[in-house]
Amino acid sequence: MTRRHPLKVLFYISLTIVVLLIGYKAYLNLFEPDFEALHTEQVARINDMLSDDGGFSFAVVGNINNSVGVFEERMIPALNQSGVYFMVSAGNAVSGGGEDKYRAIQGSLTHLDIPYLLTFGENEYENFGSYRFYDHFGPHFFSIKAGGARLIFLDSTGKTPWQWQIRWLNDLLSQEPNRLRFLFIGHPLLHPDQEAPFEQDDDFLQPPEFRSALMDAIDRHDVDMVFSANLSLYADQVEGDTRFITTGGAGGLVLNNDTSFYHYVRVDVSDDGQISHSLVRLQARQHPVLSTLESLWFFIYSLFYVGYINFILLVAVFVLISTKLYTAIFVAKDYYPDYDLDPQPWLSKPLRVAMFTNNYLPFIGGVPISIARLRKGLEALGDIILIVSPRYRDQPQEETNVVRVPSLLAMGEKREFRLANIFLARIRKQVRAFKPDIIHLHHPIWLGSLGLFVARRLKVPAVYTYHTRLEHYAHFVPLPGNLFRNLISHELIKRFANKCDGVIVPTYSTEEYLRMIGVKSPTFVQPTGIEYQRFQEVDDSDVRKLRGSLGIGDETVFVSVSRLSNEKNIDFMIDAIEALRRRTDRPFRFLMIGEGHQHERLQQRIDELGLQDCFTLVGSIPPDEMATWYHLGDAFLFASKSETQGMVILEAMAAGLPVVAVRSSGIEDVVRHGYNGFKTPEKQDQWCDHVQQLLEDDALRQELADHALAFAADYSVEQFARDMREIYALTLARSASR
């Protein structure tokens, strides 16, 4: 026998609940009749049954509290068989003033075979229930004739001013001196001899002035009996010629002892006007579990009447539960790679790869250089590459397989950041004509989003390389920095990555970040390659010539390569170099290679600190000349925290430079502390200490340089391209297996 999965059972239960909720809401709105002024109908029924000179009987109940288990199932059948003419609630027929409670009590009362009247009590009043009572039943205080008697109902909640009620009562009773008089008021006037369970002072009629005036009117007009609820007991007291009865056991909370128990009061009026009453006790006890389920039902029932918004929320909750359960049960999960995938069919033929990027050469940056190297490596293996990128003013005149997209907007002081016009139809046509096997996305927005859209339309897989920590670019976004940094950037990366068929990251620490923010797509750790061999082929004479042109003598040379932008943390290095100059007598030069919108501001800081002789902003250097510039240096300095890998660090190591860097996700897996360089927290003193070590300890610097050179040898462009082909082939195999 197959055992049913418990989550599967929960899924079908949730699905059934959604269907029932919607069906029940439709039933309530389409088939359940509305009700109003029910007391009018009940009074007419009572008048039809009674005559002025005949006897009659009625039952008084208190604290029904919407009870189904006791009142509806036990007490109503007893009342139907008791022979009384009608029933009166002395207050608290509902457990609260919500629409659901009023509809529930109306549903219970339809099981009565006799007429009924309700007193406006404390529970009827709460939660804005006063207007519901008025609409569904009638006024808060009123009176009727019942045979030779007058039944009077007062409002003890404070909704109706007590002075007005006393005046009305005195006028009413003075006109009918010979009738029997029964008065119903929700709050008791007298304290019973025995203390009621959970009794509080506000359970009794307030304020004292109302109680005093009412007691005076009761005595002056010879009221025969006064009935109240609001206490969970039965109490029978006589004050003057009037009997005061408190009844509170029609279904609400009782202790089932000699003081607090389920009951109702029967009142008999004989033909000659004699009044007698009796206590009818029910041997009923509601199981706590049933009571809890009853409360839960009223909670759910209430959601149908407080408005469509809560109903929609309720349905949405169960839909969400159903969706989660469906995912947990029916969607297969395998947290290990599928080792049965065979990438060989794709590895054995040239691949057609379309790449979408928001920046590309001649723009100088880590992403364009990485793409150019990947393209070169893949084309050397026989693959065909199409690049979709922005158009630049100084781009090459003739390019093969590069789709240049005109810009809608250029940002930055030198207009280096371009917002390409992704709405041009020709982009999609050119990519479609290229017939890519796979699409490689290098940014999660703009052209990257267009690339993902095209991949879905062409039904080819898309992979995404996570190059950039977006949270460090908040200063470029016209939103509050913390909002973008702490929420939007992470959510954007997660949503985009999860739409892709694979995500490529340069380091394991970056992969950990993606998992922490909720990326579920298959992830491949693949460092960006460097042109290692080119760094070994630099001519020493070219280095000496460049050194002479810069006027560098015997100084130790520090090199850094970075875009001049806020997220690169260049101010940190300026301050640290200024501190280093004060700490050492060894001459040095610091060459900052790179360009960006912060150039003028940074140069001004250098001038203000008097660092012109040792800190030089070199500007942009053509990629083909970079290897020579790296070889100028004796060590490489870096402080950026926005990198995902720090490709320039690997290039520096390929030139034999040890590194001092600030710790971050892109640095952690590349710089091995004390082996090929040093990595420190973003603390100037610690960073500066290690720079000073490399400046003053030639033997240490040479040892770390040798290690750096050996470390970089594993990151060649050729190996990078071969590894990327493997990732493409595995992604294509996974896509084909679906």
N, C-alpha and C positions, 0 to 999 in steps of 0.2 A: 504494500500500500504506500503510495507516494505521500510524503508529509508536506503539507502546504507551508510555504515560507511565511513567517509572521508579518514581515514587511509587506508582502503581497496582499495579505488579508487587510492590513491597515490602509493600503492604497485603495482597494475596492470599497472599504468602508468610507473613506474620505470622499471618493467619487460619488458614492450613493448619497452622502450627506449633502454634497453640492447640488445634486439633482433634486433631493427632497426640499432643501432650502428654497430653491428657485420655484419649485412646484407649490410649496406651501405659501410663499409670498404671493404667487399668482392667485391661489385659492382665496387668501384673505382679502385681496383687493377686488376680485371678480365675483366671488360667491358668498362671502361672509357679509350678512346684512349689517348696516350701521344701526345704532339705537340711540334714542334720545327721549327725554321726559318720560321715563318708564313709570315714575310714580303716578302720573296721570292715569295710565292704564290700570295700575294696581288699585288706586283709590276707587275707580269705577267698579272694579270687580268686588271690592269689599262692600261698597254701597249696595250692589245688587244682591249680595248675600244676606245683609242684615236689615232688620227693621228696628224702629225706635223702642218698641216694647218687648223685644225678644232677647233671650240670653245668647251668649256667644263665648267663644274661648280663643285665645291666641297664645303663641309661643314667643318668648323673648330670648334672643341669643346675643352673645357679646364676644368680640375678638375672634371672628371667623378667620381673619388673616389669610384669605385665599386658600385655605386648607382644602386639599383634594382628598387626602387619605382619611381625614376624620370627618370634616363637614360634608363634603360631597358624597363620600362613599358610605358613611355611617349615620350622620345626623339627618341628612335630607330624607333617606328612606324611613327613618323613625318618625320624622315630622309628617310625612305623607300618610303614615298609618295611625297617627295619634288622634285624628278627629278634630284638630284645631282648625279654626276658620282661616287664619292668616299668621304670618310670621313677621316679627319686628327685630331688626338688628339694632342693638343699643350703641353701636359704634365699632369702628375698626373691622368692618367687613372685608376690607382690602388690607394687604400688607404694605402698601405704599400708594402714592397718588399717581403713579405712572399709568399711561394709557393701557399698557399690557395688563396691569393689575385690575383695572376696571373691566376690561374685556373678559378677563378670566373669571371675575366674580359674576359677571352677567351670564357667562357660560354655565357656571355652577348653578345659578338661580333658575335657569331654564329647566332643571330637573325637579324643581318644586311643583307640586300639583296645586298649591295654594298661593294666594297673593302674598306679597311681601312689601315691607317698607324699610328704608335704611336711614339711620341717624348719621348726620355729618360729624364724624369723629376725627381724632388726631391723625390717624393713618390716611383717611380720605383727604386730608388737607395738605399733607406734606408733598414735596416734589411737584409743586404747582398743580396739585390735584383738585383745588377748589373749583376751577372752571370746568374740569372734566365731570365732577360730580353734578354741577349745575346743568351741564349739557345732557348728560346721560340719564340723570334721575330727576333732578328738580332743585328747588331752592334749598338753601342751607338751613333755614328754619321755616316751619310750616305747621299747620294743624289740620286734622280731618275729623269728621263725625263718624263714629263706628257704633251703630245701634244707638243705645242711650248713653254713650260715652263720648268724651272728647280726648283724642290722642294728640299730644303736643310734642313737637320736636324742636329742640333748641341747638344753637351753634355754640359749642364751648371752646372753639379753637382760637378765638380772637379775630377771625376773619370778619365777622359781623360785630359792630360795637355792642357791648353788653347793655349799655343804657337804652339803646333802641329796642332791644329784645325785651327788657323788663317792662318798658312802657307798653309795647305791643301785648305782652302777656297779661298785664293787669287789665287792659281794655278788653281783651278777649274773654278772660274768665269772669269779669264783672257782668257780661251780657248773658251768661248761661249759668245761673246759680244752682240749678238742680241737676246738672249732668255729672256723671262720674268723670274723674279726671286722671289720666295717665300721662306722665311727663317723661320724655326720653332725652337724655343729655349725655354726651360721650364721656365726660370726666366726672368721677364721683364727687358728691358734695361732702360726704362724711368719711372719716377714716374708719376702716373696719376694726373689729376687736382683735383680729389676728393679722399679723403683718403679711402682706402679699409678697411672693417671690420677686426679687429685683425691684422692690418698691422704691420710688423716688418722689420727692415733693411735687415735682411738676406733673405727676400722674393724676393729681387732684385738681379740681376746678380753680382757676386763677382768673383775675386777681381776687384778693379777699373781699373787695367791695362788691364784685359780681356775686360771689357766694353769699354774702350777707343779704344783698337785695333779693336774691332768688329765694333764699330760705324764708325771708319775710313774706314774699308773694305766695309761696307754697302754703305757709301757715294761714295767711289771711283768706285765701280762696279755697281752703280745704282740698288741696290736691291729694288724691287717694294713694297713688303709688308713683315713685320716681325710680326709673331704671337707668343704670350707667354701665359702662364697660371699662376698658383701659387698665384693669388689674386682672391678673390670671388667677382668680379665685371666685368663690360664691360667698357673698355676705348679705345678710338679711337684718336690717336695723330699723327701729321705729323711733321717730322724733315727733312728739306731739301726736297728731292724728294721722300722720303720713308714714307710709312704709317706704324705706329706701333700700333698693336691692341693687347690688353690684354683681354682674354676671360676666365672667371672662373665660369661658371654657368651651367655645364653639369650634375650636380647631387650632388656635394659636398655641404657643409654648405653655405647657403645664407640667407640674412635677409628679402627677398621678399619686398624690397622697390625700390625706383627709381634708386638707385646706385647698389644694389646687388640683382640679380634676376636670374632665370633659363633662359638660352638662348643658341643659337648657332649662328655662323657667316656663312653666305652664300657668296661665292666668285664666280663670273661669269666672264669667259674669252670669249670674242666674237671671231668670225672668223678672224677679222682684228687685234686681239691682244689687244683690249681694256679691261681694268679691272674695274669691279664694285663690290661692296660688299653691303650687307644688314644685319641688325640685325634681327634675328627671335627670338622673345620672347615667352616663354612658360608660359601659365597660369597654373602653377603647384605649388602645396604646399603639402609637405609630412607631414603627421600627426606625431607628436613627438613619439607616441607609436609605430608606424610602423618603424620609424627611429631607435628606441631603439631595437626593435625585429630584425631589419636588422643587427645591430651591434652584437647582441647576436648570431645570426646565423653565422656571419663571425668568431666569436670567436670559436664556436663549430666546424665550417668547418675547421678552421685552425689546430685543433688538429689532423685531419686526415692526414695532410701533413708534420708535423714536426717530424714524426717518429713513429715507433711501440710502443716505450716506453710510450709516452704520450697517445697514443690510448689505450693501456692496462690500464694505470692509469685511464683514463676516464671510461672505462668499469668497472674497479674495484670499482670506486666510486659509480656508479649506482648499482652494485651488492651489495655493502655494504648497500646502502640505501634500496634496496629491502629486504635484509636480516633483517635489523633492523625493517622495516615496517612489514615484515612477523611475526617476533617475537612479535611485539607490537599488531598485529591484531589477529593472529591465535593461538598463544601459550597462553593457559589459565594461569592466574596468580591468586594465592590466598595467600595473605600475612599473613593469619591467619592459625594456625594449623588446620588440618582436624579432627574435633571432631567426625566424623562418623567412624573413623578407630577403628576397634575392635581388640585389642591385645590379647584377652583372649585365642584364639586357641593356641597361642605360649606360653602364660604364664602357661597354664595347662599341659605342657609337658616338659621334659628335653630338653635343647637347646645344640646344638653342636657348640662351638665357637672356631675358629682358630684365634690366636693372633700373629701378626708379630711385632717384636721389634728389634732395632739395639743394645740393651744391656739388659742383664738380669742377675739374680743372677748366680754366686757369685759376679759379678760386683756390687758394692754398689753405689747406686744413687737413686734419687727420682723416676725415671721411673721404674726401676726394682722392687723396693719395692712396688710401686703402683700396678704393674701388679701381683706380688705375692699375695698381699692382695685381689685383685679382684678375682684372681683364687681361693683362699681359700674360699672366700665368696660365689662364684658361685657354687663351688663343694659342699659346705655345703647345698645348695639349690637343689642339684641333677643334675646340669648341667655337661657337659663333655667338658673339655678345652684342646686344643692343643696349645703349645707355639712353635713358630719358632724363634730362636734366634742364635747369634753367639756361637761358641765353645770357651771355656776358659780352660786354663791349669789345674786349680784347681777346676773344676766343679765336682758335685757329680758323683760317678761312675755309679749309677743306678738311672735313672729318668723315670717317667711315663709320657707319652704324651708330651715330649719335643723333638723337632727336632733341633739338634745342627748342625750348618752350619760352616764348616771350613772357615778360613779367607784368603782373598787374601792379606790383608795388615793390620798391626797393628800400630797404631799411639800413640803418647804420650811417656813420659819418661819411663813409666811402661807398655807401650803397652796396655793401658786400653781401647782405642777406636779401635774397630775392624771392618774392611770392609769385611763383609761376602761374600762368593762366591755365588751370587744369580743366577749364570748360571747353577748350578747343576740341572739336570732333576729330580733327586730323590726327591728334595724338593716338586716340583709340584705333583709328584706321591704320596708322603706320605700325602699331604694335600687332594688330590683328593680321596685317599682311606679313609681318615677320614670322608668325606662327611659332611662338615660343613653346618650349617643352615645360619651362618653369619660370616663374617671375620672382626676382630677388628684390626685396624692399629694404631701403637703407634708412628710412625715417618713418615714424608712426603717424605723421600728419602730412597733409597737403599732397605732394606728388606721391608719397607713400600710400596715402588713402586711395588716390586714383589708381595706383598699381594694384592694390588689393581688389578694387572694384573690377578692373579689367581682368584680373585672374579669375574672379568668380564668373564673369560673363564668358570667358573663353574656356572655362572648366579645366583650368590647369592649376597645379598647386602653387602656393606662395610661401616663401620663406622670408624671414625678417631678421636682419642683423641689428642687435641692440648696441649701437655705437655710443650713444650720448645719454648722460644723466640729465634728463630734462629739468629736474628740480633746481639745478644750478643756473638755469637760464631764465629765472623768474623776472629778472630786470628787463628782459626784452618783451615781456607780455603785459598788455594794458589791463592788468587785474591786480588786486591786492597780493603782494608777494607771498605772504604766508598761505593764502588760499591756494595759489598755484603750486607753491613748493610742497605743501603738506598733503594736499588732497588731489587736485586736478591732474598733476603730472603723473602720479603713481596710478591713478585710475585710468588715465589715457593709455599709458604703457600696457597695463593689464588687459584692457578691452581689446586693444589692437593686436597684441601678441596672441591672445586666445582665439582670434579670428584667423590666424595664420596656421599653415600646416606644419611649420617648424620654426624654431627661434634659435639663432646663432649668437653665442656670447663669447667674448674673448677670454674670460677668466672664470674660475670656479666661484670666486666671491661674487661676481656679477650674477651667475646662475642662482646663487643662494638668495640674492636680493629679489630676483624675479619670482622665485618660489614663495618668498615671504609675502609679496603683494598679491599672490593668487594666480600666477600664470600656470596654466595646465597643459599648454601645447608641448609637444616633444622638443627638448632642448639639446643643443649640441655645443660643447665647449670647443671653440676653435680660435686660437689667437691669430691676429692679423699678421701676415708675412712681411718680411723686410727683404730688401735686395742686398743680402749679406755679402755676396761676392763683390758687388760694386764697391763696398766699403773697404775691401781688401786690396783693391786695384788702384787706390789713390796714389798719385805720384808725389813723392816727398818734395820735389822741386816746386810743385804747384802750391804746396802748403807753405814752403818758405817764402815764396813770392807773395802769397796772400798775407802772410804774417808781416812782411815788410811793408806792404801797402797800408796796413792798419797801424803801423808804427809800434808794433809789439816787440819788445826786446826780450829780456830774460824773465819777464813776469810769468807767473803761473796763470794759465788761462782757464776760466770757467765759462762754459757754454750752456745756454738754455734755448729751447725752441718752443714757441707758443704763440698763439694768436693774442694780440694785445686787447684783452677783453676782461671784464670784471670777474667772470667765473674762473679765470686762470690764476688768480691770487698773486699777481705780480707785485702789488704793493707790499705784500709780506716779504718778498725777496729783496725789494729795495731797502726796506727797513733793516733786514738782516745783514745785507751787504754794508750798510752804513755802520752797523754795530761791529761787524767783522773788521772794518778798517780801523776802528778804534782799539781793537783787541790784539792786532798782530802787526809786526814790522815787515813781514814778507810781502813783497809787491805782488799784485795780482790785477788781472783785468776780467771783467764779466761782460760777455757778449750776449745780448738778448736778441735772438733772431726771430723775426715774425712781424706782422703788421696787424693793425686793427683800429677800431674807432677810439681807443683810449690812448693812442700814441701821444698826442699833444699834452694831455693831462699828466701822463707818466713822465714825459720829458721835463715838464715843469717841476715835478716832485724831485727828480734827479738834480736839477739845477738848484733848487732851494736847499737841498742837503749837501751841495758841493761835491757831487759824486761824478762829475763829468770826466774826470781823469781815469776812473776805474769802472764805470758802468755805462755801457754803450747800447743804445737801441739801434740795432743794425738795419732793421726793416726787412722787407721781403726778399728772399733769395730764391732764384729758380731751382726747381727740384733737382735738375741735373748737376748743380754745383754744391748741393748740400753735403755730400760725402766729404768734400774738401774742407768745408767749414767745420764739420764735426772733428776732423783730424787736427784742427787748430787747437782744440781744447785738451786740457789735462784731466778734467772732471766735468760731469754734467749735473746741473742743479735744476730742481723742479719743485713747484709748490702747488700746482693745480690739484683740486679735489673733485673735478668734474669729469675725469677720464673714466672710461670703462676698461681701457687696457694701458694707455700710455705708449703708443707706438713709437714716439720720438725717443723714449727711454731705451727701447730695444735697438733703435738705430744708433744711439750713442754708444751702447755696449758693443755693437758691431764695429764701431770705430775704436774700440778699446778704452772707453771712458767709464770709470766707476761713477756711481750715481748717488746723490743725496736728494731725497724726495720726502714730501709730506705724505703720511699714510692716507690711503683712500682705497676704494674698491678696485680701481684700475692699477694700483701700484702694488697691492698686497701680494699678488701671485708672481710678479716679475722681479721685484727687488728683494733679494735675500740678504737680510741684515747681517753685515759683517763679512759677507762672501763676495758679492759683486757691487756692494754699495751700502748705503744706510737709509733707513726710513724712520721717521720720527712723527710724533703727534704735531699738530699745528701750534707748536710752541717755539718761539724765536730762539731762545737760549739753546735748546737741545739741537735744533736744526743747525744753528750757527756753530755749535761745538764740533759737529761732525764735518762741516765744511772746513773749519780750521784744522782738523786732523789731517784731511787730505791735502790742505795747503802746506802744512809744515812737516808732514811725515812722508818723504818721497818713497821710502820702501813700502809703506802700507799702501800708498796710492798705486804703486806698480803691481803689487800683489792683487789688489781688487780689480785692477784693469785687466790682468790676465784672466781672472775668473769671469769678468764681464764678457770678454771676447769669446770665451768657450761657451758661455751660456747662450749668447745670441746666435751661435751657429745652428741651433735647432729650429730657427724661425725663418727659414728661407722662403722666398716667394714660390719657388717650385713646389716645396712641400705643402705650402699653404693652398696652392691651386689643386693639388692632388687630393688633399683632405676635403676641400670644398666640393669637388666632383663627387666624392663619396657621400657627402651630405645630400647633395642634389639627387643622386641616384636612390638613396634610401627613402627620401621624401617621395619621389616618383613611384617607387615600389609600394610604399604604404598607401599612396593615393589610388594606385591601380588595384589594390587588394580590397578596397571598400565596396 
